[in-house]
């Protein structure tokens, strides 16, 4: 019943936002250019030229994204980052968004990630040796898609759990109706191995992958769409987190590891951390809160160390 009420509320909010949106926006025009002419051209460009174009466009991108950069800097200051560092990280936060969309084009064209440094692979191997599957918890960093594509090509395919149609307040009505579905198809070509939270069999597909000894990735900082949420201090405020990932761990008895991804296709960094060493908890809520305490602290430290890598500053 609660899940139905949450889903109904989200649909109503989406309808209200859509009705209030203009017919088309600047982002719709950029979307169109990215998905069609620029994608075709990018497939014929060497990696260096494509990234060079991104650097040349950065001043314009910074100018156009001034309000987003200011919003990200305010959130960083609230989290406790110094003003000087927040100002630098805010600019890099915008630049990294551009680099990510260029790397998506490189993955589509088959140019992938030639350079990567992977830490903690021994942690992942030990977790896999238990043969109950591994749930990889992470936060939204710009390099996550690239990292999972790299790991898949290295023999570690990872099932991505994600929202099929996340809300986009900057798109117009035409963009949401015609371009967003095309962009979702584009992302599917990038990610490839995925399951949507809107899929009625989402949980079953996750458990099936885990029971076969496979790897599954869930973002712990996913937007607040879950029916079951837990509150926890995070980045300077009390925030909500989904309890679903911990329910999956409790039911499946799978291993659970933190994963952090940074950099880009010219220097990708992937780090697998240690599993939580926690006492057995008798209740579902105790189990979830014990795990959340461990992962929230760990991810907060990672974000504070690399604020320019986390893409959700403007959604806090």
N, C-alpha and C positions, 0 to 999 in steps of 0.2 A: 504493500500500500504506500509506504513512504517513498519507494523508488518511483512509483507512478506519479506521486505528487511532485517530486523533484523534476522529473522529466517534463511534466505538464508546465511547471513554472518556467523551466528553461525555454520551452517552445514559445510560451507567451512573451518572454523577454526578447527572444530573437525576432518575433513578429513585430513587436513595438519598435525595435531598433531598425528593422528593415523598412518599415513604413515611414520612418522619420528621415531616412537617408536620401541624399540627392540622386538624380537619375544616373550620373556618372561623376567620378572624381579623378584627380590627377593620378592617384594610385591605379585606377582602372586603366588609364592610358599606359602607365609604366608596365603594368601586368601584361597588357596586350603586346607591347614591344618585346618584353622579356620572353614570353611564351612562343612567339612566332618569328619575326625577323632576326632578333638577337640570338635566339637559340640556334637558328640555322647557321648564322655567321660564326658563333662560338664553336660549333662542331668542327670548323675548318681552321681554327686558330691554335697555334702552339700555346702551351700553358703560360709561358712567360709573357707573351703578348696579351693574353686575356687578363692576367693579374696586373700587367702594366696599365691597361685601360682602366682597371678598377682604381688604381692609385691616381691616375689622371683625373678621374671623376670624383675623387674623394672630397675636394673643396666644395663642389656643388652639392654633393650628398650631405655634407656637414651643414651647409646653409639651409637646405630644404628640411633637414631633420632637427632644426634647432629646438623645437618644443619637446621632441622626444628625448634629445640629449639632456635638456634641462630637467625633465621629469626623472630620468635615470640618475642624474647627479643628486637630485633631492633625495631619492630613495637611498643612494649610497651614503649620504650624510646622515640620514636617520639610522642606518645600520652601524654607524660609527667609523666610517672611512674619513680620513682627513680631507679638508677642502682641496688642497693641492693635488692629492692623489685622485680624488673623485673627479676633478676637472680633466685630468689626463685620461683616466679610465673611461669617462663619459665619451670623449672623442673616439677612443679606440673601440668602445662599445658600438658606436655607429659604423665605424670602418669595418669591424668584424661582420656586421650584418651584410655588407656588400660582398665581402670575401666569401661568405657562406653561399650566397646565391650564385657566385661564379663557380665555386667548387661543385655545386649541384649540377651545373651545366657540364663540367668536366666529367662527372660521374656518368651522366647521360651519354656523353660522347665516348665513354670507355677509357678515359684517361686517368681515372682513379686517383689514388694517393701513393706516389712512388716512395715517399720518405715517411717513416713512422718510428717512434720510440715507444715501446710497450714495456711497462713496469708491472710487476706482480703477476706475470703469467703463471708462475708456480702456484700462486693462490688459486687461480682459475683451474689449473690442472688438478689440484688436490680436491677442489669442490666437485669437479666432474667425475673424479674417481669413485665418489660415493654412489654414482649411477641413479640418482634420484632427480636429476636435473638441477639447473642453477638459475635462480632469479637474480638478475643484475639490476640493482637499484641505482638511479642516477638523477641528476637534475638537468634542466634544459640548458645545455651549452651549445655554442654555435657549431662545434666540431662533432657533435654526437652522431649525426647521420653519416658523416664521412668515416668516423671511427668504426661504426657497425658494418659499413660496406667493406672497409679494409679487413676487419676481423673475419667477415664471411668469406672473402677471397683467400684468407690465410687458413681456412679450414675450420673456422669457428662460427657457423651461421647463428645469427641472433634474431629471434622473433621480436618485432617491435609492436608494442601495444600503444595505440594512439587514437586521437579524436579524428574521425573522418572529415568533419567540416567544422573546424574551430571558428568562433565568431571573429569578424574583422570589421572594426568600427570605422576604418578608413576607406572602405570600399563603397561604391554606389550601388544602386539597385541593379543596374545592368551588369556590373562586375560580379555581384553575388549570384546572379542568375546564370550568367554564361561563362565568365572567366574563372570564378572560384572552382567550379567542377572540373574545368580543364587543368587548373593548377593542382588539384587533388590527384588527377591522373598522372600529371608530371611527377609529383612526389612519389607516387606508387612506383614509377619507373626508377626513381632514385633509391627508395628504401627496399622495394621488392618483397622482402619477407616481413609481413605485417598482419595484424588483426585489429579491427576497429572496435572501440568501446561500444559503438551502436549495434554491433553484431549480437543477436540474441544468444549465439553460441560462443561468445568471446571467452568466458571463463572455461568452458569445456576445451576450447582450442589451446588455451594456455596450459591447462593441466595435461592435455595430451602431449604437448611438446616436452613438458617437464618429465612426465612419466617415461618418455622415450630417451631420457638422459640429455635432452637438449637445453639450449640457453634461451632465456626470455628477458627482455628489458622493459622496465616500467619506470617512468619518471615520477619520483616522489613529490615533486613540486607541481604536479599537474593542476591546471585551473580547477576551481571549486565546483565540479560537476558531479562529484560522487554523492551517493545517498548516505554513506556512513563516513563521518569526518571526526578527526581528533584535533584538539587545540594544543599548540606547543610554542614556546618562545623561539623566534627565528628572525634574524636580521633586524633586531631592535623593536620587535612587536610580537604580540600573540597572534599566531597565524594557524590556519586549518590545513590538515593533511588527510589524504584518503587512508582509511584503514584496510582497504581491499588487498593491497599487496601483502600485508602481514597475515591476513586470513588465508591467502594462497599458500604462504610458507607453512602455516600451522596445519592446513589440511593435507598438503602434498608431502610434507617432511623434506622439501627440497633444501639445498644449500642456498644461502643468500649472501651476495657480495656487493660492496659499493663499486661503482665504475665512474671515473671522471675522465673527460675528454677535452683536449684543448688544442690550440694551434689551427692549422689549415693544411691544404694539400701539399704545401712546400715545407711543412714541418709539423707533422701530426704527433700529438702526445696522448697516450692511452694509459691509464693507471687503474689496476684492479687492487682494491684494498682487502684487508683481512675481514673475515666474517665476525659477527658479534659473539663474544663469549658471555652469554647471559644464562642465568639460572632458569630452569623450567618454570613456566607460569601456569597456574591452574585455570584461569579464566581467559576468555578471548580478549577482553579489554586489557588485562594485565600483560598478556603476550604482546599485543599491538603497541602498548605504551612503552614497554621495555625496549622493543626494537626501534620505535620512533625516537626515543631518547638518544640511542646510539647513532642512528643515521642522520638525524637532524643536526646534531653537534658536528659530525664529520663533514656534512655538506656545507654547513655554515662556514667552517674553517676553510674549505676549498674555495668557496665563493669569495670570502674576504681576502684570500691570498691571490685570487685571479678575478677581480670584479668585472673586468672587461670581457670575460668569456661567458658570463651568465646572461641569457637573453631575456629574462623576465623582470628586469628592474622596473620597466614602465607599467607592469601589471600589479605591482604591490599596492 
